[in-house]
Amino acid sequence: MVGLVQLLLKSGAANSLVEDYAACLELRSEEFQIVENTTDDPGVLIMQLLIDNISRPAPNVTHLLLKFDLDTSVERTVLQPKFHYSCLKVILEILEKLAKPDVNALLHEFGFQLLYELCLDPLTSGPTMDLLCTKKYQFFVKHLDIVGVAPLPKRNSNQALRISSLHQRAWLLKLLALELHAGDTSSSIHREACQNILAHLFGQEIIEMGADHVISQSFMLQDGAANAGTRSISKSKALELLKVLQFRSPDTSTKPFQAVSGSKYDFLAEEILGNPATSGKGGIYYYSERGDRLIDLSSLRDKLWQKFNSVYPQLSNFGSESELSDARETIQQLLRWGWKYNKNLEEQAAQLHMLTGWSQIVEISASRRISSLESRSEILYQVLDASLSASASPDCSLRMAFTLSQVALTCMAKLRDERFIFPGGLNSGSVTCMDIIMVKQLSNGACHSILIKLIMAILRHESSEALRRRQYGLLLSYFQYCQHMLAPDIPTSVMQYLLIDEQDGDDLDLEKINKEQAELAHANFSIIRKEAQPILDLVIKDASQGSETGKTIALYVVDALICIDHDRYFLNQLQSRGFLRSCLVNISNAFHQESGLLFDSLQRVYTLEAEFALLLRLSHKYGKSGAQVLFSMGALEHVGSCKAVMSQGGLRQLETKLRRGATVDVDRQRTIITPMLRLVFSLTSLVDTSEFFEVKNKVVREVLEFVKGHQFMFDQLLREDVSKADELKLEQINLAVGILSKVWPYDESNEYGFVQALFSMMRALFSDSYASNLAQSLCSFENQRKSELNFFRLCHSLSSYLYFLVTKNSLRLQVLDGRVDYSTAVGQLQPTLNLIGSLLNVVTISIERASEEKSLLLNKIRDINELSRQEVDEIINMFVPQNYASSSDDLQKRRYIAMVEMCQVVGNRDQLIMLLLALMDHVLNVILIHFQDSSVVSDTSGSTRRITYGTKSSDLGEGVSLLCEKLLPTLERLELLSEDKVGHNLKVFRRLVTSLKETAIQKL
């Protein structure tokens, strides 16, 4: 009733009412006899009244009976049950004593539930949590010890108490999780409460110092001789709690006819229980105070007799006593079955409820609070290992396995973060590269245990796609964790420089680390290979027949299996099962049947992206042999016929459909176009194995057909403004140019305009002004290093195409722009040698800058522990994204972050240097070939494809002299490049530079 509390306050009856309710509750808690019917239990009724009214508008009955401050505001109440006699005081005393558990089971259960609901409600949470954290109550830790890990009552002796005990633990664990999640750590009482909860949960000891304060002492989960006798190590309560709820769920699948088999009346209950008219609202089912849907036994009994009388009216009136007795016995058996069904269902629900509370407290601890504990990796591993063991157990139900897999996934993700983001094993104030490389991870044996148990969990008898999706995510996270700390493509020269002063002991042996990492990778493969057939059966089934979400993650699992493959085992398996061919067929048929649902189309896009990623992985993992496998299956034909990547068709329709969903933003360029171009580009590696000018070569022919079939897309990419392109678009342009540079020299026709477009791009990108302006514009981007790398990759692809034309097709360029007898339109667009010289100058500037940056950063990395905080902060501000590092981090962590980021930049600079060296090799050779072949003139008949510098010898001499004057300073600078700074052997490169310099001097 709205306004009831105000009326009670005005009438002066409020205090008396509060005391009466409290007295009634207290008297009920002192009873010695169990109240069978909860509707007649005054204690349960009062508890339900308090719980049901918490969320009503303030002030409400719950606020009144628990003595919240109704004069000012409920949320600012300072609860003092010690001084105010109320239901709250009685409830806290009941939960403190936990007396007569069989009689007061429901009072204990609803007491924990009430406190949880109070802590969850926005108005009452603050006062309630402050009260429970006080030292007088120490509510959380005390009850974790007393209630949490106490043995469960036996099912056959007192199932009702067993059920209630499970619910008590569930509400307690959810209450603890709420404190860990929402507790105000700026408050000392909440901070201490959280520390105490974590310490008790994960096997750490609380030492009392004096009467008025408690100190939390962190202890590692292993015995140490130095501390033996000075401390005691407690077991992990988290693992003990999991053991409590690890039991085979009671069976609720027994049907009524099984309980009365042999009786001719066994069909009565089946019809009643399955009839919507009787099983719906007001029928034989009801919801208990816990929310369980149970059978109303009284109603079932009445319905059974009604059914019996309607089916056998003659027996009910004139039947023999034996037949009536048989009917009564059957109905009694059915009622006993119903009673057992109810209890088993309640116990199942209670078990799941406790598991939910356990999962909440473990996941919140792992994700939000565990950083304050020592030996974090060991704690996470123990919980992960126990969760996997439990989920693989035959006693574990499907719903329990789902929850346990989610806990395991959280722990595995946190372990991965613990290793890669900022390892906790760095104890000294300084940090070195070897510290990072050798950062503590789980032992190979522990990793093997995780993988073995995970495979057992995946192959469990009772499973579902939803469960396997969680398990597949866990498997992918595990493989990420097992990766080497060092990137696989890190240059050896960089590592040698960084570790030159550090490898002075066996424990700092990089070869040992690499060996252990290789052993782990091989063991992972061996473990999975033992169960490869059932694993592949499941994964391929999900990737082929599952939901779109299930297909996507299953495809990424196949991708991960390819990554760890040895001796092409998984590749052969996938081929023999026809899975790769089915992926190509799926790509070819994508969106041929339009779905009316936006979500389905969106999910199909992600599946298509995963299929492209898998095929690309094959090409990367197995090199040209992998590309040959894909090519032999008609990969180019299937990709070329994919409706989703056609320029005028499915993609446009899909894009239109996606636009209709205002909240949906899918990047088709990232998910479809770019993966498709990457795959086609990887297949062009087979072109290198073909003979030059072998126009009928099948690889070249099919790639050419693909390009011609997607002329619109290639045209668009070649006409993009590179200076305005983002990183993704720059990669697409680079892929398109790379594909054309591999196959288009084999095509004699110019009807598609690709040659003109490529030459036009060269004339734009190779100029001094364009390259300089682009470099300056890239500096404003966070990802400028990647953009710069992609820009020069594009220049390298263009130079490769030009080098092919010059060396194999005998193309000859002009020296300068000027009067030329152009025989074709192509001649108007060809780059000149002067333009090539400009590119050489830009590349020289870039390689000088990159080598200087690399050298400077390497020195800073080696001296990282000598840098002040200000210098470290400058490095972080320069290289690290703002959301990655916090200003509150200590100096050690900031040094670690700075070192890792500088190592990444060094790797990027080294990649750039290698690319620039390859680019300069093309450019220098193109110029040198022209210089060595400068006396050749064009055939007046036009039968050859060579073009000379000009039509007049005076123009030729003047142009060459100007070019040589421009080249000499650049070549002299290239001669001065330092191998120490560049980090690569320059012997062959210098020989080429010297040859061109000598030739240029002769041409002056």
BASE-408763 format. One line per 8 residues: number of its first residue (from 0); their letters; for each residue z, x, y of C-alpha. Coordinates in steps of 0.1 Angstrom, whole numbers, always signed. Example, Ala and Ser with C-alpha at 12.3 -4.5 7.8 and 13.67 -1.06 7.14 Angstrom:
BEGIN
0> AS> +78/+123/-45; +71/+137/-11 $
***
This chain:
BEGIN
0> MVGLVQLL> +0/+0/+0; -11/+14/+33; +19/+19/+57; +45/+17/+29; +61/+50/+38; +63/+42/+75; +80/+9/+66; +105/+27/+44 $
8> LKSGAANS> +112/+52/+72; +117/+25/+98; +139/+4/+76; +162/+34/+68; +157/+30/+31; +136/+61/+25; +165/+85/+17; +181/+62/-7 $
16> LVEDYAAC> +147/+56/-24; +141/+94/-27; +175/+100/-42; +172/+70/-66; +138/+83/-80; +153/+118/-83; +183/+105/-102; +162/+84/-125 $
24> LELRSEEF> +140/+114/-133; +170/+136/-138; +186/+110/-162; +154/+108/-182; +152/+146/-186; +187/+145/-202; +178/+119/-228; +179/+130/-265 $
32> QIVENTTD> +155/+105/-280; +117/+105/-277; +101/+75/-260; +72/+66/-283; +53/+45/-258; +46/+64/-226; +42/+32/-207; +79/+26/-212 $
40> DPGVLIMQ> +89/+61/-202; +103/+61/-167; +100/+99/-164; +63/+98/-172; +57/+69/-149; +74/+87/-120; +53/+118/-127; +21/+98/-128 $
48> LLIDNISR> +31/+81/-95; +35/+115/-78; +3/+129/-92; -18/+98/-84; -7/+96/-48; -11/+133/-38; -46/+128/-23; -38/+95/-4 $
56> PAPNVTHL> -37/+96/+34; -6/+113/+48; +22/+104/+48; +21/+90/+13; +46/+83/-15; +43/+117/-30; +51/+134/+3; +81/+111/+7 $
64> LLKFDLDT> +96/+116/-28; +91/+154/-27; +108/+157/+7; +78/+170/+27; +83/+169/+65; +71/+135/+76; +83/+138/+112; +58/+166/+123 $
72> SVERTVLQ> +31/+176/+98; +30/+178/+61; +11/+211/+60; +38/+229/+81; +67/+218/+59; +92/+244/+48; +103/+231/+14; +140/+235/+7 $
80> PKFHYSCL> +148/+218/-26; +180/+238/-28; +194/+217/+1; +175/+184/-4; +180/+163/-35; +146/+150/-44; +122/+147/-72; +109/+182/-64 $
88> KVILEILE> +144/+197/-69; +147/+179/-103; +112/+189/-114; +118/+226/-106; +151/+225/-125; +134/+208/-155; +107/+235/-155; +133/+262/-151 $
96> KLAKPDVN> +153/+251/-181; +125/+237/-203; +153/+220/-223; +146/+197/-253; +109/+205/-255; +102/+178/-281; +118/+151/-260; +107/+163/-226 $
104> ALLHEFGF> +72/+176/-235; +54/+152/-212; +78/+159/-184; +71/+196/-187; +34/+191/-189; +31/+167/-160; +55/+189/-140; +31/+218/-142 $
112> QLLYELCL> +2/+195/-135; +20/+181/-104; +26/+216/-90; -10/+226/-96; -23/+194/-79; +1/+201/-49; -12/+237/-46; -48/+224/-47 $
120> DPLTSGPT> -44/+197/-21; -52/+210/+14; -21/+195/+30; +5/+204/+5; -9/+237/-8; +6/+260/+18; +42/+248/+15; +41/+245/-23 $
128> MDLLCTKK> +26/+280/-29; +51/+296/-4; +80/+280/-23; +68/+291/-57; +63/+327/-45; +98/+331/-33; +121/+355/-51; +145/+327/-60 $
136> YQFFVKHL> +120/+310/-83; +95/+338/-92; +78/+309/-108; +45/+324/-119; +57/+355/-137; +87/+338/-153; +67/+310/-168; +39/+333/-179 $
144> DIVGVAPL> +65/+350/-201; +84/+319/-213; +57/+293/-217; +24/+312/-218; +27/+334/-249; +53/+314/-268; +42/+304/-304; +25/+271/-307 $
152> PKRNSNQA> +43/+243/-327; +27/+237/-361; +1/+209/-363; +15/+194/-395; +51/+193/-382; +47/+181/-346; +12/+177/-334; +21/+158/-303 $
160> LRISSLHQ> +43/+187/-291; +15/+212/-300; -9/+192/-278; +15/+190/-249; +23/+227/-252; -14/+236/-249; -17/+214/-218; +14/+230/-203 $
168> RAWLLKLL> -1/+265/-207; -34/+252/-193; -19/+239/-161; +2/+270/-157; -28/+293/-160; -48/+272/-136; -18/+274/-112; -17/+312/-115 $
176> ALELHAGD> -55/+314/-110; -51/+294/-79; -25/+318/-65; -48/+348/-73; -78/+331/-57; -62/+315/-26; -30/+335/-21; -27/+349/+14 $
184> TSSSIHRE> -25/+386/+9; -15/+392/+45; +18/+377/+35; +41/+400/+17; +55/+373/-7; +20/+363/-18; +8/+399/-21; +38/+407/-43 $
192> ACQNILAH> +33/+375/-63; -4/+385/-70; +6/+420/-80; +33/+407/-104; +8/+383/-120; -18/+410/-125; +8/+434/-138; +21/+409/-164 $
200> LFGQEIIE> -14/+397/-173; -29/+432/-181; +0/+451/-196; +17/+467/-166; +54/+468/-160; +76/+454/-132; +106/+476/-124; +135/+460/-105 $
208> MGADHVIS> +151/+482/-79; +183/+468/-67; +192/+431/-62; +170/+422/-34; +136/+437/-39; +110/+442/-67; +85/+471/-69; +53/+468/-88 $
216> QSFMLQDG> +46/+500/-107; +11/+504/-121; +10/+518/-156; -21/+527/-175; -27/+511/-209; -20/+542/-229; +11/+562/-238; +16/+594/-221 $
224> AANAGTRS> +39/+622/-232; +49/+630/-196; +62/+595/-191; +76/+588/-225; +111/+575/-223; +109/+567/-186; +89/+535/-189; +79/+509/-214 $
232> ISKSKALE> +44/+496/-219; +41/+459/-222; +12/+443/-241; -16/+425/-222; -5/+389/-217; -42/+380/-212; -50/+391/-248; -19/+374/-261 $
240> LLKVLQFR> -28/+341/-244; -63/+343/-259; -47/+348/-294; -26/+317/-288; -56/+294/-284; -77/+311/-311; -74/+287/-340; -99/+264/-358 $
248> SPDTSTKP> -102/+232/-339; -91/+201/-358; -119/+181/-373; -131/+150/-354; -164/+147/-373; -150/+127/-402; -165/+92/-403; -145/+61/-411 $
256> FQAVSGSK> -165/+54/-443; -154/+89/-456; -118/+79/-451; -121/+48/-473; -150/+58/-496; -153/+36/-526; -141/+4/-508; -165/-24/-503 $
264> YDFLAEEI> -151/-29/-468; -158/+6/-456; -187/-6/-433; -163/-27/-411; -152/+2/-389; -187/+17/-386; -201/-15/-371; -172/-19/-347 $
272> LGNPATSG> -170/+17/-335; -208/+18/-331; -212/-15/-314; -217/-11/-276; -201/-45/-270; -168/-33/-286; -170/+4/-277; -175/-2/-240 $
280> KGGIYYYS> -150/-10/-212; -124/-35/-224; -133/-27/-261; -115/-6/-286; -115/+26/-266; -92/+35/-237; -85/+66/-216; -51/+82/-219 $
288> ERGDRLID> -30/+96/-191; -47/+129/-197; -82/+114/-195; -90/+116/-232; -112/+87/-246; -91/+75/-275; -93/+46/-300; -69/+17/-292 $
296> LSSLRDKL> -54/+12/-326; -41/-23/-319; -75/-34/-306; -92/-17/-336; -68/-36/-360; -76/-69/-344; -113/-63/-344; -112/-52/-381 $
304> WQKFNSVY> -95/-85/-391; -119/-105/-369; -148/-87/-386; -134/-93/-420; -128/-130/-414; -163/-135/-401; -180/-117/-429; -158/-130/-457 $
312> PQLSNFGS> -145/-164/-445; -140/-176/-481; -118/-146/-490; -96/-152/-460; -90/-188/-470; -93/-190/-508; -95/-153/-518; -72/-138/-544 $
320> ESELSDAR> -42/-118/-535; -57/-87/-549; -88/-89/-527; -67/-95/-496; -45/-66/-506; -76/-44/-510; -87/-55/-475; -52/-48/-460 $
328> ETIQQLLR> -52/-13/-477; -87/-6/-463; -77/-16/-428; -45/+5/-431; -65/+35/-441; -89/+30/-412; -60/+28/-388; -46/+60/-402 $
336> WGWKYNKN> -80/+76/-398; -80/+63/-362; -46/+78/-355; -56/+111/-369; -89/+110/-350; -70/+105/-318; -46/+133/-324; -73/+157/-334 $
344> LEEQAAQL> -94/+148/-304; -64/+153/-281; -57/+187/-296; -94/+197/-292; -93/+187/-256; -60/+205/-251; -74/+237/-266; -104/+236/-244 $
352> HMLTGWSQ> -82/+229/-214; -61/+260/-220; -92/+281/-226; -105/+268/-192; -73/+279/-175; -74/+313/-193; -111/+318/-183; -103/+310/-146 $
360> IVEISASR> -74/+334/-144; -93/+362/-161; -125/+358/-141; -107/+355/-108; -86/+386/-116; -117/+405/-126; -138/+395/-96; -112/+395/-68 $
368> RISSLESR> -80/+413/-76; -85/+439/-103; -93/+467/-78; -56/+471/-72; -49/+481/-108; -53/+514/-126; -74/+518/-157; -97/+490/-147 $
376> SEILYQVL> -125/+498/-171; -101/+498/-200; -86/+464/-190; -121/+449/-186; -133/+464/-219; -103/+449/-237; -109/+414/-224; -146/+417/-230 $
384> DASLSASA> -141/+429/-265; -116/+402/-273; -138/+375/-258; -168/+386/-278; -147/+387/-310; -134/+353/-304; -169/+338/-296; -183/+353/-328 $
392> SPDCSLRM> -155/+339/-349; -164/+310/-373; -133/+292/-360; -148/+291/-325; -164/+258/-314; -196/+257/-295; -179/+246/-263; -153/+274/-266 $
400> AFTLSQVA> -180/+300/-272; -198/+289/-240; -166/+295/-220; -158/+328/-237; -194/+340/-231; -190/+333/-194; -158/+354/-193; -175/+382/-212 $
408> LTCMAKLR> -205/+381/-188; -181/+384/-158; -163/+413/-173; -195/+431/-182; -209/+426/-147; -176/+440/-132; -177/+470/-156; -212/+477/-143 $
416> DERFIFPG> -201/+474/-107; -171/+496/-115; -194/+523/-127; -222/+523/-102; -209/+509/-69; -178/+531/-65; -163/+546/-96; -125/+544/-98 $
424> GLNSGSVT> -123/+577/-117; -127/+598/-86; -90/+608/-80; -94/+639/-57; -100/+637/-20; -133/+654/-24; -164/+643/-42; -193/+663/-57 $
432> CMDIIMVK> -226/+654/-73; -212/+663/-107; -183/+639/-101; -208/+611/-96; -229/+621/-127; -199/+625/-149; -181/+594/-136; -160/+579/-164 $
440> QLSNGACH> -176/+551/-184; -167/+536/-217; -170/+558/-247; -201/+555/-268; -179/+540/-295; -167/+513/-272; -203/+505/-261; -213/+502/-297 $
448> SILIKLIM> -185/+478/-304; -196/+456/-275; -232/+455/-287; -223/+448/-323; -200/+419/-314; -225/+406/-289; -251/+405/-316; -227/+387/-339 $
456> AILRHESS> -220/+362/-312; -257/+356/-305; -264/+351/-343; -234/+327/-347; -241/+297/-369; -235/+270/-343; -254/+278/-312; -274/+263/-283 $
464> EALRRRQY> -299/+274/-258; -274/+271/-230; -250/+294/-248; -277/+319/-256; -288/+320/-220; -253/+333/-212; -254/+357/-241; -289/+370/-231 $
472> GLLLSYFQ> -276/+376/-195; -247/+396/-210; -271/+416/-232; -292/+425/-201; -260/+434/-182; -249/+456/-211; -282/+475/-211; -279/+481/-173 $
480> YCQHMLAP> -244/+495/-178; -257/+519/-204; -283/+534/-181; -280/+570/-170; -263/+576/-137; -293/+597/-127; -326/+580/-120; -351/+590/-147 $
488> DIPTSVMQ> -376/+603/-121; -352/+625/-101; -369/+659/-96; -355/+688/-116; -357/+710/-85; -334/+687/-66; -308/+687/-94; -309/+724/-98 $
496> YLLIDEQD> -302/+729/-61; -274/+704/-60; -256/+717/-91; -262/+754/-86; -225/+761/-77; -210/+734/-100; -219/+742/-136; -191/+766/-143 $
504> GDDLDLEK> -175/+750/-173; -182/+731/-205; -170/+699/-190; -196/+702/-163; -225/+706/-186; -254/+684/-175; -271/+689/-208; -241/+675/-226 $
512> INKEQAEL> -242/+644/-205; -279/+640/-211; -274/+644/-249; -246/+618/-249; -268/+594/-230; -297/+599/-254; -273/+593/-283; -261/+561/-268 $
520> AHANFSII> -297/+549/-262; -307/+557/-298; -276/+541/-312; -283/+509/-292; -317/+508/-307; -304/+514/-342; -277/+487/-339; -302/+461/-328 $
528> RKEAQPIL> -328/+472/-353; -304/+464/-382; -305/+427/-370; -339/+429/-354; -355/+401/-375; -330/+373/-368; -326/+385/-332; -364/+384/-326 $
536> DLVIKDAS> -366/+350/-343; -341/+336/-318; -354/+353/-287; -391/+346/-295; -382/+309/-303; -365/+306/-269; -393/+324/-251; -419/+301/-267 $
544> QGSETGKT> -402/+267/-272; -372/+267/-249; -368/+252/-215; -385/+271/-186; -352/+287/-177; -346/+296/-213; -381/+310/-216; -376/+332/-185 $
552> IALYVVDA> -344/+349/-196; -356/+353/-232; -387/+371/-218; -365/+395/-199; -346/+402/-231; -379/+411/-249; -386/+433/-219; -352/+450/-224 $
560> LICIDHDR> -359/+455/-261; -392/+472/-252; -373/+495/-228; -351/+509/-257; -379/+509/-282; -384/+539/-305; -415/+546/-326; -432/+514/-313 $
568> YFLNQLQS> -410/+493/-336; -406/+464/-313; -442/+466/-301; -454/+463/-337; -430/+434/-343; -443/+415/-313; -479/+422/-323; -474/+411/-359 $
576> RGFLRSCL> -457/+379/-348; -486/+371/-323; -461/+369/-294; -480/+391/-270; -512/+371/-275; -493/+339/-270; -480/+352/-237; -515/+360/-226 $
584> VNISNAFH> -526/+325/-236; -497/+310/-216; -508/+330/-186; -543/+317/-190; -532/+281/-193; -506/+282/-166; -507/+250/-145; -538/+236/-163 $
592> QESGLLFD> -516/+206/-169; -500/+197/-136; -464/+186/-137; -453/+158/-114; -419/+175/-108; -414/+201/-82; -386/+217/-101; -407/+221/-133 $
600> SLQRVYTL> -435/+238/-113; -410/+261/-97; -394/+271/-130; -429/+276/-145; -436/+301/-117; -406/+322/-127; -416/+321/-163; -450/+333/-153 $
608> EAEFALLL> -435/+361/-134; -414/+371/-164; -445/+371/-186; -464/+394/-162; -433/+417/-161; -432/+419/-199; -469/+428/-202; -466/+454/-174 $
616> RLSHKYGK> -436/+469/-192; -457/+475/-223; -482/+495/-202; -455/+515/-185; -435/+521/-217; -463/+531/-240; -487/+545/-214; -524/+543/-222 $
624> SGAQVLFS> -517/+532/-258; -498/+502/-245; -526/+494/-220; -551/+496/-249; -531/+471/-269; -532/+446/-240; -569/+453/-233; -578/+447/-269 $
632> MGALEHVG> -561/+413/-267; -583/+403/-238; -556/+407/-211; -581/+409/-183; -599/+378/-195; -567/+358/-198; -553/+370/-164; -587/+364/-148 $
640> SCKAVMSQ> -588/+328/-160; -552/+320/-149; -553/+290/-127; -521/+300/-109; -539/+331/-95; -572/+316/-87; -578/+317/-50; -591/+281/-50 $
648> GGLRQLET> -573/+260/-75; -539/+259/-92; -523/+283/-68; -533/+263/-37; -522/+230/-54; -490/+246/-64; -484/+259/-29; -490/+225/-15 $
656> KLRRGATV> -466/+209/-40; -439/+235/-32; -443/+229/+5; -434/+193/+0; -399/+204/-11; -382/+212/+22; -354/+231/+5; -377/+251/-18 $
664> DVDRQRTI> -389/+285/-8; -408/+304/-34; -428/+335/-25; -460/+332/-45; -471/+366/-34; -440/+382/-50; -439/+361/-81; -476/+357/-90 $
672> ITPMLRLV> -501/+378/-70; -483/+411/-69; -474/+411/-107; -509/+402/-115; -524/+431/-95; -498/+455/-110; -509/+445/-144; -546/+449/-137 $
680> FSLTSLVD> -540/+483/-120; -521/+495/-150; -551/+486/-172; -574/+508/-150; -556/+538/-165; -580/+533/-194; -610/+540/-170; -600/+576/-169 $
688> TSEFFEVK> -608/+579/-206; -643/+567/-201; -673/+588/-194; -686/+590/-158; -715/+567/-151; -710/+549/-184; -717/+516/-167; -716/+497/-199 $
696> NKVVREVL> -681/+509/-207; -662/+478/-217; -630/+486/-197; -650/+492/-165; -671/+462/-170; -642/+438/-175; -623/+451/-145; -654/+448/-125 $
704> EFVKGHQF> -658/+412/-137; -622/+405/-127; -627/+419/-92; -659/+399/-87; -641/+368/-100; -614/+373/-74; -636/+384/-45; -619/+362/-20 $
712> MFDQLLRE> -584/+377/-28; -597/+413/-26; -616/+405/+6; -585/+391/+22; -564/+421/+12; -590/+447/+24; -591/+430/+58; -554/+429/+64 $
720> DVSKADEL> -540/+447/+94; -520/+475/+77; -499/+481/+108; -485/+445/+106; -482/+443/+68; -447/+442/+53; -438/+462/+23; -450/+436/-2 $
728> KLEQINLA> -483/+431/+15; -488/+469/+18; -482/+472/-20; -508/+445/-26; -534/+463/-4; -526/+495/-22; -531/+479/-56; -563/+463/-46 $
736> VGILSKVW> -577/+496/-32; -564/+515/-63; -582/+490/-86; -614/+493/-66; -612/+531/-64; -611/+533/-102; -640/+510/-110; -662/+503/-80 $
744> PYDESNEY> -680/+537/-80; -695/+525/-113; -711/+495/-96; -745/+501/-78; -745/+469/-57; -732/+465/-22; -735/+427/-22; -697/+421/-23 $
752> GFVQALFS> -691/+443/+8; -662/+462/-8; -677/+496/+0; -681/+487/+36; -645/+474/+37; -631/+506/+21; -650/+528/+45; -638/+506/+74 $
760> MMRALFSD> -602/+510/+62; -607/+548/+60; -620/+549/+96; -590/+529/+107; -562/+546/+88; -574/+583/+89; -573/+586/+127; -546/+605/+145 $
768> SYASNLAQ> -537/+577/+168; -535/+550/+141; -513/+570/+118; -490/+581/+146; -486/+546/+159; -479/+533/+124; -453/+560/+118; -435/+551/+150 $
776> SLCSFENQ> -436/+513/+142; -422/+519/+108; -391/+536/+122; -378/+503/+134; -376/+488/+98; -347/+492/+75; -371/+500/+47; -392/+523/+68 $
784> RKSELNFF> -390/+551/+41; -406/+528/+15; -432/+515/+40; -441/+551/+49; -444/+559/+12; -467/+529/+6; -488/+538/+36; -496/+573/+23 $
792> RLCHSLSS> -501/+558/-12; -528/+537/+4; -543/+568/+21; -541/+586/-13; -560/+558/-30; -587/+558/-3; -590/+596/-5; -593/+594/-43 $
800> YLYFLVTK> -622/+569/-39; -638/+592/-14; -632/+623/-35; -649/+605/-65; -680/+596/-43; -683/+632/-30; -678/+650/-63; -695/+626/-88 $
808> NSLRLQVL> -719/+605/-67; -729/+634/-44; -720/+615/-12; -722/+637/+19; -705/+628/+52; -713/+635/+88; -693/+660/+107; -688/+640/+139 $
816> DGRVDYST> -697/+606/+152; -730/+609/+170; -768/+605/+167; -775/+598/+131; -806/+585/+113; -788/+558/+94; -808/+547/+64; -784/+520/+54 $
824> AVGQLQPT> -757/+498/+68; -732/+517/+48; -738/+548/+68; -725/+532/+99; -691/+528/+83; -686/+561/+65; -657/+583/+76; -667/+616/+91 $
832> LNLIGSLL> -654/+651/+83; -637/+651/+117; -618/+620/+107; -608/+636/+74; -595/+666/+95; -574/+642/+116; -559/+628/+84; -552/+663/+72 $
840> NVVTISIE> -533/+670/+105; -512/+638/+101; -504/+646/+65; -494/+682/+75; -470/+668/+102; -456/+644/+76; -450/+670/+49; -434/+693/+74 $
848> RASEEKSL> -410/+666/+85; -403/+654/+50; -395/+689/+37; -372/+696/+67; -354/+663/+61; -351/+670/+24; -337/+704/+30; -312/+692/+57 $
856> LLNKIRDI> -300/+664/+35; -295/+687/+5; -274/+710/+26; -253/+680/+38; -248/+668/+3; -235/+702/-8; -212/+703/+22; -202/+667/+21 $
864> NELSRQEV> -165/+675/+16; -165/+697/+47; -179/+670/+69; -155/+651/+92; -152/+614/+91; -172/+611/+123; -201/+631/+107; -199/+610/+75 $
872> DEIINMFV> -199/+578/+97; -230/+590/+114; -248/+595/+81; -237/+561/+69; -248/+544/+102; -282/+562/+98; -290/+555/+62; -267/+528/+48 $
880> PQNYASSS> -273/+490/+53; -245/+474/+74; -233/+451/+46; -229/+478/+21; -201/+499/+36; -170/+487/+53; -154/+505/+82; -120/+500/+65 $
888> DDLQKRRY> -131/+522/+35; -112/+554/+31; -129/+588/+37; -133/+595/-1; -153/+563/-6; -173/+568/+25; -182/+603/+14; -193/+588/-20 $
896> IAMVEMCQ> -214/+562/-3; -229/+588/+21; -237/+611/-8; -253/+585/-30; -275/+572/-1; -285/+608/+9; -295/+615/-27; -317/+584/-26 $
904> VVGNRDQL> -333/+595/+6; -339/+630/-9; -355/+614/-39; -377/+593/-16; -387/+624/+5; -395/+643/-27; -418/+615/-38; -435/+615/-5 $
912> IMLLLALM> -440/+653/-6; -456/+651/-41; -478/+623/-28; -488/+642/+3; -496/+673/-18; -520/+652/-40; -535/+636/-9; -541/+670/+7 $
920> DHVLNVIL> -557/+683/-25; -583/+656/-22; -588/+661/+15; -591/+699/+13; -616/+697/-16; -637/+671/+2; -640/+694/+33; -645/+725/+12 $
928> IHFQDSSV> -673/+709/-8; -691/+700/+24; -687/+735/+38; -700/+751/+6; -729/+726/+5; -738/+725/+42; -773/+739/+38; -784/+709/+18 $
936> VSDTSGST> -804/+682/+37; -811/+647/+28; -841/+637/+8; -866/+622/+32; -876/+597/+6; -841/+584/+4; -840/+588/-33; -807/+606/-33 $
944> RRITYGTK> -774/+592/-22; -763/+624/-2; -760/+623/+35; -760/+655/+56; -740/+663/+87; -769/+655/+110; -806/+656/+115; -807/+687/+138 $
952> SSDLGEGV> -795/+722/+129; -781/+726/+164; -760/+695/+160; -749/+706/+126; -738/+740/+139; -720/+726/+169; -702/+699/+149; -691/+724/+122 $
960> SLLCEKLL> -677/+748/+148; -657/+721/+165; -644/+709/+132; -634/+744/+121; -616/+750/+154; -596/+718/+148; -589/+727/+112; -577/+763/+116 $
968> PTLERLEL> -543/+755/+133; -536/+729/+106; -545/+753/+78; -523/+780/+92; -494/+756/+93; -500/+747/+57; -499/+784/+47; -464/+786/+62 $
976> LSEDKVGH> -450/+758/+41; -419/+770/+23; -416/+764/-14; -378/+763/-11; -380/+734/+13; -409/+716/-3; -393/+721/-38; -426/+726/-56 $
984> NLKVFRRL> -448/+754/-67; -475/+759/-41; -494/+787/-56; -526/+767/-65; -523/+747/-32; -521/+779/-11; -552/+792/-29; -571/+761/-19 $
992> VTSLKETA> -559/+763/+17; -568/+800/+19; -603/+793/+5; -609/+766/+31; -595/+787/+59; -618/+816/+50; -648/+793/+48; -639/+777/+81 $
1000> IQKL> -636/+811/+98; -671/+820/+85; -685/+787/+100; -671/+794/+134 $
***
